[in-house]
Every structure is written in C-alpha cells, then in structure tokens.
Amino acid sequence: MIKRTLLFSIFLGAVNFVFSQEMASIIQEKPLRRLGIQPSIAQETIGEKHKVQTSMALENTATTQETAADKMENGTAESQEVIAERRNVLSLKRCRELALANNKQLAISKLTAQIAEDTHKAAKTKYLPRVTGMAGYEHLSREISLLNDKQKQTLSSLGSTTVGQVGSQIGQTIGQLQQQGFISAQVAQRLADVLGGITTPLSQAGNNIGETIRRGLRTNTKNMYVAGIMVTQPIYMGGGIKALNDIATIGEEFAQNDIKLKQQTVLFAVDNAYWLIVSLQKKSILAIQYRNLISKLHDNVTKMYDAGVATKADGLKVSVAENTANLTISEIENGISLAKMALCQLCGLPLDGDLILEDEATDNLSGFVPTHYNNVDTTFNARPEVRILQNTVDITKQNTKIIQALYRPHLALTAGYTVSNPNAFNGFEQKFKDIWSVGLVLHVPIWNWGEGKYKVRAARTATQMAQMELNDVRNKIRLEVEQTRFRLKNANSRLATANKNMASAEENLRVANLGFKEGVMTVTDVMQAQTAWMSAKTAIVDAEIDVRTAQVALKKALGEL
C-alpha cells in the first residue's frame, strides 16, 4: 500500500509538472506550479460528469430520505451509517472497520495469539505429576534358566551320587573290620547284602528329590506379560519449569502486541488510501472546472476572432490548453480507479466496486486540530514495536535460565504399580501378581567439558543483541515522532499560507476577467490568472490532505492510532 501511495504521489507530481510546462509554453512566462480558477466561476461551470454524479447522488439521497422518513413513521428508522452503506458511500470509520474485519494478516495474528494461549496452558501442566501406562507381551526363543547344565545334571543324579558315595565308604569300613578280625566273612557278606537292599531305594528317592528341585527352579519365561502405571512428580528441575512458563506468558503478550501492530499498520494504510482518493477526487473536480472554463474561454475567443478582435494564435493557445486539461482529467481518473482498487483490497471489497467516500463532498478537510499528544517517554510504552522488542529481550533472558537449568541437579518423586506373568514373588508362578513402589530419582550432571558454560554465554550474547536493537528502535522512534510533529506543523503552516493566497488569486482572476471583457487584457492574462487561481486552490487541497495524513502519521508514531 505504501508503494502504491508513493507511485500515486509521483504520478500526480509528474502530471502537475507536465501541465505547468505546457501552460508556460502557451503564455511564454515563468513556469507555473499549478492551475487555478475563481470559485464563483467554477461553481457555474461544473463539468457534465460531475453534474451527473451530483444529480444521481441527490436523487439517491432524496429517495433514501423518503424511505427513512417512511420507516421513521413505522418506528423502524435505520442509522445513517446503514443508509450510507446502501448508497455505497463509505466513511473513514466504516473503511477502518471493514479493513480490520477482512485483513488476512490480522486474522493470522489472532490465530497466533490462540496458539500462544494454548502453549501457555501446556506449560502450566509441567508443574503437575505425569501419569503413564504401559503394557507388553514378549515371546522368547529360549527361557531364562537359573541353573547351568552341570547343576541340572547334578540334581537329576542327586540320590545316586550321594548314596553311592555313602555305600562305598560303608563297604570299605566293613572290609577293614573283616581284615582286622572283628567280624567274620559271613557277617560281612550279610552286612553287604543288607546295605545293598537299603542303598537302592535311597538312591532312587534322592534322584526323585533332585529332579523335583530342578523342575521347581525352572522359570518358564518363554511367554512374558507385563503391565504397569508410573507416576512422576517433578520436585526440582533447576528452575526450568518456571522459566518455561515465563516464556509462555511473554509469548502471549508478544502475540497481543503483534495484533496491535498489525491493526495500526492496517489503519495507517487505510487512512492514507482514503485521503489519497479524496485528494484525487477533489483535483479531478478542479480539473473539470478548469477544462470547462477553458472551453468557455475558447468559445469567447472564437466569437472575438470571427468579429476580428482576436488573432488565430489566441485561439490556438486556448485549444492547446483545453486538450491538455482533457489529458489531465483522464490521467487523474485513472489514478482514482487505481486508488479505489487499493482501498477495496484493504477493505476486503470487490476490486471493481464503485466507491463513494463520505469526505469527497466535504469542503473543509482540516476541521479538527490535535491539542494533546503523549510525550516521547510514554510513546515507548504505547508503540507495539517497542513492546515486541521488549518481549524479545525478556524471552532471551528466560532462555538463558532454561539452559542453566539443564546443567543443574534434577529431583523427582516416582510411584508405580506393576502386574506381571510369570512372577517371581512365589517362585516363578504362571500367575498375574502385582507390586507397587515409591522412590526418588536424582539426576546430577558431573562433567560436560564446558558445554553448559558456552551455551549460557551464547544465550546472554543474544540478550545483549536484543537489548541493543531495542535501544536502536527507541532512538528511531524518537526521531520519527519529532519528524512527524514537524511535518504536521509544516502542513498547518502551508494550509494557512494557501488560504491567504486564495483571496489574492480570486481578486486577480476577477480583475483579469473584467479587463478581458473591457478589452484591456489579453487571453494570456486571463489564462495566467486562471492558472494562478487553480494553483492556489490545488495548494489548499494538498495542504488539507497533508494535514490529515500528518495527523495520522503522528498518531501512529505516538502509538495512539
């Protein structure tokens, strides 16, 4: 929008320059800056196009007033804004409302604010305990064994090995007793037979006991089932949770400040586009009035040429001026069409909409004068750009705290409930058994080769950069405020000067017209007087628009828009 405004300003400047050069070549005098005519004559010579627009507007107004009167009698009178909108007449206030309602970037900023709000809510949950559930099944190709193969073999032959060793020792003892003559051979044989009858069942019983023990120690863990719930409550996280919540809070403020910045940007663009159209419309009316004056002068010169009191050169001068005026009107109308397209785009209206602005028919555009504005120190808090940069500084500070928290001890309380099958609480049973637990978890970083120090240093450097940028913007805002105040003061001064010059231009045009009728002044004198009046009138329009746009710029600079 700013680029278009600049293009329109350059375009109008070029039109005025070309028109002035053409007029200078006609009257062979010093270059004139603008064109002018007398108001009393201008009111009598309004162009056909403006007359048609005015008559249509009057008819629409009359019809609307009649309709409003009828509704007033029925108690259903509509507001003036609704009536004006039905006539496709937009006020500056209505244009602002439409722009704020339809601007896509502003809508995106509002969605961003919702994201920031939800992010803040999510950050608050970091203070609360975390509850997680888990369930699983696992099939193993081999089961877990508490005994190795040698131990399993030993248990399987426990009776045979034990009884065999005992029987061998008893047999050796009997043999020694027989050799020493304590017992006879017959008694030794009988004892051996009795021992053999006892060891066989004992060996079998021992083997059975060993096999039972081996089977009892089998885990049977090929198919494993487990389920559980874990609760974790942070106790101390190094200050990271608080810093995270502070960042989320600042993020919400950042989003709201961004919305305010987008609103001011949209309003500033709408105001400039609105007053640009008003300026072009008024200049179009002035150009039509001047063209009609030239046409009337051309008719008078033609009659005088036929009567032999004017030269052909006089008629050619007026013809060239008339053609130049028509060209200027065409270029201004093209500029109006482009400016209306830009305003329609800002307001979310169809680009081909035929808009009529409320202030197009206003004679005095500088009706209000600002009496009070905030000082520069207050401006720093009112400007959303400053608040956004301050939010950035605060976020970088909190980011430093988060980095520091990563390298501090972390303490958390844990509690859990678990169910498993097989379980090891009563041997390895193929049953579901539960267990609960409570504990503390402490995480302490010991050595990281200075990683934390470097990260903290980088984060603090980022804070310094953000602070320097904030200070730079403060200085630029101070300069912007002073420049816009000077611009407004200059615009008011130019408006006062233009109003003073208007009286002289009117008197000059009246004298020129009177002298031309009396035959004591030439066509060139009349055209020069008309051009001077047009220049004075155009200067008033430009000054009035400059006052309006300067007021808008100052409000934006002070953060009051």
C-alpha positions in Angstrom: 0.0 0.0 0.0 2.8 2.4 0.8 4.4 1.7 -2.6 1.2 2.4 -4.3 0.8 5.7 -2.4 4.3 6.7 -3.4 3.5 5.8 -7.1 0.4 7.9 -7.0 2.2 10.9 -5.5 4.9 10.6 -8.2 2.2 10.3 -10.8 0.4 13.4 -9.7 3.7 15.3 -9.4 4.5 14.4 -13.0 1.0 15.4 -14.2 1.4 18.8 -12.5 4.9 19.3 -13.9 3.8 18.5 -17.5 0.7 20.6 -17.2 2.8 23.5 -15.9 5.3 23.2 -18.7 2.5 23.2 -21.3 1.0 26.3 -19.8 4.4 28.0 -19.6 4.9 27.4 -23.3 1.5 28.9 -24.0 1.8 32.1 -22.1 5.6 32.4 -22.6 6.0 33.4 -18.9 7.8 31.8 -16.0 6.7 28.2 -15.2 3.6 27.9 -13.1 3.3 25.2 -10.4 -0.4 24.6 -10.5 -3.6 25.6 -12.3 -6.4 27.8 -10.7 -9.8 29.4 -11.4 -12.2 31.6 -9.4 -14.6 29.7 -7.1 -17.7 31.7 -8.2 -17.0 30.9 -11.8 -16.1 27.3 -11.1 -19.4 26.7 -9.4 -21.1 27.9 -12.6 -19.0 25.7 -14.9 -19.0 22.3 -13.2 -18.4 19.5 -15.8 -21.1 17.3 -17.2 -19.7 14.3 -15.5 -19.7 15.9 -12.1 -23.2 17.3 -12.7 -24.5 13.8 -13.5 -22.8 12.3 -10.4 -24.2 15.1 -8.2 -27.7 14.8 -9.6 -27.6 11.0 -9.1 -26.3 11.4 -5.6 -29.1 13.9 -4.8 -31.7 11.6 -6.3 -30.4 8.7 -4.2 -30.3 10.9 -1.1 -33.8 12.1 -1.7 -35.0 8.5 -2.2 -33.2 7.4 0.9 -34.6 10.2 2.9 -38.1 9.4 1.8 -37.6 5.7 2.7 -36.0 6.7 6.0 -39.0 9.0 6.7 -41.4 6.2 6.0 -39.6 3.9 8.3 -39.4 6.5 10.9 -43.1 6.7 10.9 -43.3 3.0 11.4 -40.7 3.1 14.2 -38.1 1.2 12.1 -35.7 4.0 11.1 -32.2 2.9 10.2 -29.0 4.5 11.2 -27.2 7.0 8.9 -24.3 4.5 8.5 -26.6 1.8 7.2 -28.3 4.2 4.8 -24.9 5.5 3.6 -23.6 1.9 3.1 -26.7 1.0 1.0 -25.8 4.0 -1.2 -22.3 2.6 -1.4 -21.0 5.7 0.5 -18.2 4.8 2.9 -16.9 6.9 5.8 -13.4 6.6 7.1 -14.7 4.9 10.2 -16.5 2.3 8.1 -13.4 1.7 5.9 -11.4 1.1 9.1 -14.0 -1.4 10.4 -14.1 -3.3 7.1 -10.3 -3.4 6.9 -9.9 -4.7 10.4 -12.6 -7.4 9.8 -11.2 -8.6 6.5 -7.4 -8.3 6.7 -5.8 -11.8 6.4 -2.6 -10.9 8.2 -4.5 -9.6 11.2 -6.6 -12.9 11.2 -3.3 -14.8 11.2 -2.0 -12.8 14.1 -5.2 -13.6 16.1 -4.7 -17.3 15.4 -1.1 -17.0 16.5 -2.5 -15.4 19.8 -4.7 -18.5 20.3 -1.6 -20.7 19.7 0.3 -18.7 22.3 -2.6 -19.1 24.8 -2.7 -22.9 24.4 1.1 -23.1 24.6 0.9 -21.2 28.0 -1.7 -23.7 29.2 0.5 -26.6 28.1 3.5 -25.1 30.0 1.5 -24.9 33.2 1.0 -28.7 33.2 4.7 -29.1 33.7 4.1 -28.5 37.4 1.7 -31.4 37.7 2.5 -35.1 38.1 2.9 -37.2 34.9 0.9 -40.5 34.8 1.9 -43.0 32.2 0.6 -46.5 31.5 2.5 -49.5 30.0 1.6 -53.0 28.8 3.6 -55.5 26.9 3.9 -59.1 25.7 7.2 -60.8 24.8 7.9 -64.3 23.4 11.5 -65.6 23.9 13.1 -68.3 21.8 14.8 -69.7 25.0 13.6 -69.4 28.5 15.6 -67.9 31.3 17.4 -70.6 33.4 18.6 -70.2 37.0 20.8 -73.4 36.7 23.5 -74.3 34.3 23.7 -77.7 32.6 26.1 -79.2 35.1 23.9 -78.2 38.0 20.8 -79.6 36.3 22.7 -83.0 35.8 23.9 -83.0 39.4 20.3 -82.5 40.7 19.0 -85.3 38.4 21.5 -87.8 39.9 21.5 -86.4 43.4 20.4 -89.8 45.0 22.7 -92.0 43.0 25.7 -89.8 43.6 25.1 -89.3 47.4 24.1 -92.9 48.2 26.9 -94.3 46.1 29.5 -92.3 47.9 28.0 -93.4 51.3 27.7 -97.1 50.3 31.3 -97.1 49.1 32.5 -95.7 52.4 30.4 -98.3 54.4 31.8 -101.1 52.2 35.3 -100.0 52.9 34.6 -99.9 56.6 33.1 -103.5 56.6 36.2 -104.8 54.7 38.6 -103.2 57.2 36.6 -104.8 60.1 36.8 -108.2 58.4 40.5 -107.9 57.9 41.1 -106.9 61.5 39.1 -109.9 62.6 36.3 -108.0 64.3 33.7 -109.7 62.1 33.7 -113.0 60.1 33.3 -113.3 56.4 29.7 -114.5 56.7 28.8 -111.4 58.8 30.5 -109.1 56.3 28.5 -110.7 53.5 25.3 -110.4 55.3 26.0 -106.7 56.1 26.9 -106.1 52.4 23.5 -107.7 51.4 21.6 -105.6 53.9 23.4 -102.4 52.7 22.7 -103.2 49.1 19.0 -103.5 49.8 18.9 -100.1 51.6 21.0 -98.0 49.1 18.9 -98.8 46.0 15.7 -97.2 47.3 17.6 -94.4 48.9 19.3 -93.7 45.6 16.0 -93.6 43.8 14.5 -91.4 46.4 17.4 -89.0 46.2 17.2 -88.8 42.4 13.5 -88.0 42.7 14.2 -85.2 45.2 16.9 -83.7 42.9 14.6 -83.9 39.9 11.9 -82.1 41.9 14.2 -79.3 42.8 15.4 -78.9 39.2 11.9 -78.7 38.0 11.0 -76.2 40.8 13.8 -73.9 39.6 12.6 -73.8 36.0 11.4 -70.2 35.1 9.2 -71.0 32.1 9.7 -67.5 30.7 9.2 -68.1 27.0 5.9 -66.1 27.2 6.0 -62.9 29.4 3.2 -60.4 30.2 3.7 -57.2 32.0 1.5 -54.1 32.6 2.0 -51.1 34.9 1.3 -47.4 35.8 4.0 -44.9 36.6 3.5 -41.5 38.3 6.3 -38.9 38.2 6.1 -35.7 40.2 8.9 -33.1 39.5 10.3 -31.6 42.7 13.2 -29.6 41.5 14.1 -29.1 37.8 16.7 -26.4 38.2 14.2 -23.6 37.6 13.5 -24.8 34.1 9.7 -25.2 34.5 9.3 -21.7 35.9 11.4 -20.2 33.1 9.3 -22.1 30.5 6.1 -20.7 32.0 7.5 -17.2 32.0 8.4 -17.6 28.3 4.8 -18.8 27.6 3.4 -15.8 29.4 5.7 -13.4 27.4 4.7 -15.3 24.3 1.0 -14.3 24.9 2.0 -10.7 25.4 4.1 -10.9 22.2 1.1 -12.2 20.2 -1.2 -9.4 21.5 1.4 -6.8 20.7 1.7 -8.2 17.2 -2.1 -7.9 16.8 -1.9 -4.3 17.9 0.9 -3.7 15.4 -1.0 -5.2 12.6 -4.1 -3.2 13.5 -2.1 0.1 13.4 -0.4 -0.9 10.1 -3.8 -1.6 8.5 -5.4 1.6 9.9 -2.5 3.6 8.7 -2.7 2.1 5.2 -6.5 2.6 5.1 -6.3 6.3 6.2 -3.6 7.1 3.6 -5.5 5.3 0.8 -8.8 7.0 1.9 -7.3 10.5 1.9 -5.4 9.8 -1.4 -8.7 9.1 -3.1 -10.3 12.2 -1.6 -7.4 14.3 -2.8 -7.6 12.8 -6.3 -11.4 13.3 -6.4 -11.1 17.0 -5.5 -8.3 17.5 -8.0 -10.5 15.8 -10.6 -13.3 18.3 -9.9 -10.9 21.2 -10.1 -9.5 19.8 -13.4 -13.0 19.5 -14.8 -13.8 23.1 -13.7 -10.7 24.4 -15.3 -11.5 22.5 -18.6 -14.9 24.0 -18.6 -13.5 27.4 -18.1 -11.1 26.9 -20.9 -13.9 25.7 -23.1 -16.0 28.8 -22.3 -12.9 31.0 -23.0 -12.4 29.2 -26.3 -16.0 30.0 -27.3 -15.5 33.6 -26.4 -12.2 33.8 -28.3 -13.8 32.1 -31.4 -16.5 34.7 -31.4 -13.9 37.5 -31.0 -11.9 36.0 -33.8 -15.0 36.0 -36.1 -15.5 39.6 -35.1 -11.9 40.4 -36.0 -10.8 41.5 -32.5 -8.7 38.3 -31.7 -6.0 36.5 -33.5 -5.7 32.9 -34.7 -2.8 32.4 -32.3 -5.1 33.3 -29.4 -7.5 30.6 -30.4 -4.7 28.0 -30.8 -3.4 28.8 -27.3 -6.8 28.1 -25.8 -7.2 24.9 -27.9 -3.9 23.5 -26.6 -4.8 24.4 -23.1 -8.2 22.7 -23.5 -6.6 19.5 -24.8 -4.0 19.5 -22.0 -6.8 19.9 -19.5 -8.7 16.9 -21.0 -5.5 14.8 -20.8 -5.0 15.8 -17.2 -8.6 14.8 -16.4 -8.1 11.4 -18.0 -4.9 10.7 -16.0 -6.4 11.7 -12.7 -9.4 9.5 -13.3 -7.1 6.6 -14.0 -5.3 7.4 -10.7 -8.7 7.4 -8.9 -9.5 4.0 -10.3 -6.2 2.5 -9.1 -6.5 4.2 -5.7 -10.0 2.8 -5.3 -8.8 -0.7 -6.2 -6.2 -0.4 -3.5 -8.8 0.7 -0.9 -11.2 -2.1 -1.9 -8.4 -4.6 -1.4 -7.6 -3.2 2.0 -11.3 -3.3 3.0 -12.0 -6.8 1.5 -14.4 -5.4 -1.1 -14.6 -6.4 -4.8 -11.9 -4.6 -6.7 -14.4 -3.3 -9.3 -16.6 -1.7 -6.6 -17.7 1.9 -7.4 -17.0 3.5 -4.0 -18.1 7.0 -3.0 -16.3 8.3 0.0 -18.0 10.5 2.6 -15.4 13.2 2.6 -15.4 13.7 -1.1 -18.1 16.4 -0.7 -16.5 17.9 2.4 -15.3 21.5 1.8 -13.0 21.9 4.8 -10.9 18.7 5.5 -8.8 20.2 8.3 -11.7 20.7 10.7 -10.0 19.3 13.7 -6.7 20.2 15.2 -4.9 17.9 17.8 -4.5 19.6 21.1 -2.6 16.9 23.1 -0.3 14.0 22.3 1.7 11.8 24.5 5.4 12.6 25.2 8.2 10.5 23.8 8.7 8.6 27.1 5.0 7.5 27.1 5.3 6.6 23.4 7.9 4.0 24.1 5.3 2.0 26.1 2.5 2.8 23.6 4.3 1.6 20.5 3.7 -2.1 19.8 7.1 -2.4 18.1 8.8 -1.4 21.3 6.7 -3.8 23.4 7.5 -6.6 20.9 11.2 -6.0 21.2 11.0 -5.8 25.0 9.2 -9.2 24.9 12.1 -10.5 22.8 14.6 -9.3 25.4 12.6 -10.9 28.2 12.4 -14.2 26.2 16.1 -14.3 25.7 16.7 -13.9 29.4 14.3 -16.7 30.2 16.0 -18.9 27.6 19.3 -18.4 29.5 17.6 -19.6 32.6 16.4 -22.7 30.8 19.9 -23.5 29.6 21.2 -23.1 33.1 18.5 -25.4 34.4 19.7 -28.2 32.1 23.0 -28.4 33.9 21.6 -28.3 37.5 20.5 -31.3 39.6 17.0 -32.6 38.9 14.9 -34.3 41.6 11.7 -36.2 41.0 9.3 -38.3 43.1 8.2 -41.6 41.4 5.5 -44.1 42.2 4.4 -47.2 40.3 2.1 -50.2 40.2 3.1 -53.2 38.1 1.4 -56.6 37.2 3.5 -59.4 35.6 3.1 -63.0 34.5 5.2 -65.1 35.2 6.0 -63.5 38.6 9.0 -64.2 40.9 7.2 -63.4 44.2 6.4 -67.0 45.0 8.9 -68.8 42.8 8.3 -68.4 39.1 4.5 -68.8 39.0 2.4 -68.7 35.9 0.0 -66.2 37.5 -0.5 -62.4 37.4 0.9 -60.8 40.6 1.1 -57.1 41.4 3.5 -54.8 43.2 3.7 -51.1 43.9 6.7 -48.9 44.5 7.7 -45.4 45.7 11.0 -43.7 45.2 13.1 -40.6 44.4 15.2 -40.0 41.3 18.1 -37.6 41.4 19.9 -36.6 38.2 23.2 -34.7 38.7 25.4 -33.6 35.8 29.0 -34.0 36.7 31.2 -33.1 33.8 30.4 -31.9 30.3 33.6 -30.2 29.1 32.2 -26.7 29.5 29.2 -27.2 27.2 26.9 -25.5 29.6 29.2 -22.5 30.1 29.4 -21.9 26.3 25.7 -22.2 25.8 24.9 -19.8 28.6 27.4 -17.4 27.2 25.8 -17.6 23.8 22.3 -17.0 25.3 23.5 -13.9 27.2 25.0 -12.6 24.0 21.7 -13.0 22.3 20.1 -10.9 25.1 22.6 -8.2 24.6 21.8 -8.1 20.9 18.1 -7.9 21.5 18.7 -5.0 24.1 20.8 -3.1 21.6 18.2 -3.5 18.9 15.6 -2.2 21.4 17.7 0.8 22.2 18.2 1.5 18.5 14.4 1.4 17.8 13.8 3.8 20.7 16.2 6.3 19.1 14.5 5.8 15.7 11.0 6.3 17.3 12.2 9.5 19.0 13.4 10.7 15.6 10.1 9.6 13.9 8.0 11.4 16.4 9.9 14.7 16.0 9.8 14.4 12.2 6.0 13.8 12.1 5.4 16.7 14.5 7.5 18.9 12.2 5.6 17.6 9.2 2.2 18.4 10.9 3.4 21.8 11.8 4.7 22.4 8.3 1.4 21.2 6.8 -0.6 23.5 9.1 1.6 26.4 8.1 1.3 25.6 4.4 -2.5 25.4 4.8 -2.6 28.8 6.4 -0.5 30.3 3.7 -2.6 28.7 0.9 -5.8 30.1 2.4 -4.2 33.6 2.4 -3.1 33.2 -1.2 -6.6 32.2 -2.2 -8.0 35.6 -1.6 -5.4 37.2 -3.8 -5.9 34.7 -6.5 -9.7 35.3 -6.5 -9.2 39.0 -6.8 -6.6 38.6 -9.5 -9.0 36.4 -11.6 -11.9 38.8 -11.1 -9.8 41.7 -12.4 -8.5 39.6 -15.3 -12.0 38.6 -16.4 -13.2 42.2 -16.1 -10.2 43.5 -18.0 -10.7 40.9 -20.8 -14.3 41.9 -21.2 -13.3 45.6 -21.4 -10.6 44.7 -23.9 -7.7 46.0 -21.9 -6.3 42.5 -21.1 -5.3 39.6 -23.3 -6.2 36.0 -23.4 -2.8 35.2 -22.0 -3.5 37.4 -19.0 -6.8 35.6 -18.3 -5.3 32.2 -18.7 -2.5 33.2 -16.4 -5.0 34.4 -13.8 -7.0 31.2 -14.1 -3.8 29.1 -13.7 -2.8 31.1 -10.6 -6.3 30.6 -9.0 -6.1 26.9 -9.9 -2.6 26.7 -8.3 -3.9 28.3 -5.1 -7.0 26.0 -4.9 -4.8 22.9 -5.5 -2.4 24.1 -2.8 -5.3 24.3 -0.4 -6.4 20.7 -1.2 -2.8 19.4 -1.0 -2.3 21.2 2.4 -5.6 19.9 3.8 -4.7 16.3 2.8 -1.2 16.7 4.2 -2.6 17.9 7.5 -4.9 14.8 7.6 -2.1 12.3 6.7 0.4 14.1 9.0 -2.1 13.7 11.9 -2.5 10.0 11.1 1.3 9.6 10.9 1.8 11.4 14.2 -0.8 9.2 15.9 0.9 6.1 14.6 4.3 7.4 15.7 3.0 8.0 19.2 1.2 4.7 19.3 -2.3 6.2 19.5 -3.6 5.1 16.2 
